[in-house]
Amino acid sequence: MSQREELLQMMTKLLNSATKIGYKSGYQALKRYCTVNENLSFFCLLREELEKLPCHVGKLCP
């Protein structure tokens, strides 16, 4: 699987998460992926943009 396909799969899984646990898992996977693959930092802006959204959409509420 190419990096592009892998990243797209992770982003899709994150955005389609139906539960808080699923979202948290997908978010952590995307965060790890972005850290390991710094060359794809442009695509990892999604993670940064999600952090700017309201709590119920882009962040896990405490």
Secondary structure, 3 states (H helix, E strand, C coil): CCHHHHHHHHHHHHHCCCCHHHHHHHHHHHHHHHHHCHHHCCCCHHHHHHHHCCHHHHCCCC
